[in-house]
C-alpha cells in the first residue's frame, strides 16, 4: 500500500511497483473514480493507465456519491479478482479514511435520512463552511470538539447522522479492527514541507495550463453535487460566479491543497505501521520489495 500527501509522487512509485510485481493497482482516492473529474484530481494519464491496470479509476458517474464504506466493499472485490492470478496487489492513494476502511474496516452505522442529507447539502452550498461549523457546534458539540471541523464532507455526514438518529456519530465509533485474509505492507512517501509545497504549487500551475478551468466550466451546471465540493473545483466555481479573480482562485487552490497535504500527513503519521521513505529516493522500489 502506497500512501502519502498529494503531489508527493505516489502514482509513479505504485506503477513501478506493480510492474515489478506483475500485478494491478487499486486506487484509494475518493475522486479519481469519477469519469468527469480528470485534471483537477490528478488522475493517472492515458499512458499510465495503459501500462498497469487500475481499479477504481474513471469507473463511476459523478452523480453517484460513493463513501468509504462503498470503497471498502469495492476494494475487497477488486483484490479478490487480482488475487485469482497474482499473489500481490498494489493499493495507492491519499484518502486516509478509504485506506483505513480497506485495511481495518469501518464501524457499522445506521443509515441517514436522504431528505435530511439533501437539506444539509443545499444549506452548505448556499451558506458555506461557517454555517456548517456553527450548526455542528450547536447540535453536536462533542463532534465539533473532536477536531474534524475543517472537513465539510465529514461534518455534513455527522450532522445528518445527528439529525436522523438524535445521537452523535462518535458514539458508534468502536475502533474494532476487522481481520483481513491478506498481509498488508504500508509504504509512506514524504518530502520536506517546503519542497512538497513547491511541488504542489507547480502542479496547480500545470493543471491550469492543461485546461482545468475548461474542465470546471463544463461541470458548472453540476456544481452543487457533493462530489464537486472539493479543492480545485470549488475555488474555480467561485471565480465563475464572480466572487474572486482567476488569480485569486488559483492562489486559493494552492493554499487549500497545501492545507490538505498537511492534514494527510497528520493522518498518516499517526499510523505506526507505515514504513516511511523519501519520495525522491531513486531506490524506493527496491527497498520496498525487500520489506
Buried (B, 14 or more C-beta within 10 A) or exposed (E): BBBBBBBBBBBBBBBBBBEBBEBBBBBBBBBBBBEBBBBBBBBBEEEBBEBBEBBBBBBBEBEEBBBBBBBBEBBBEBBEBBBEEBEBBBBBBBBBBBBBBBBBBBEEEEEBEEEBBEBBBEBBBEEEEEEBBEBBEEBBEBBBEBEBBEBBBBBBBBBBBBBBBEEBBBEEEEEEEEEEEEEEEBBBBBBEEEEBBEBBBEBBBEBBEBEBBEBBBEBEEEBEBBBBBBBBBBBBBBBBEEEBEEEEBBBBBBBBBBEBBBBBBEBBEEBEEBEEBEBEEEEBBEEBEEE
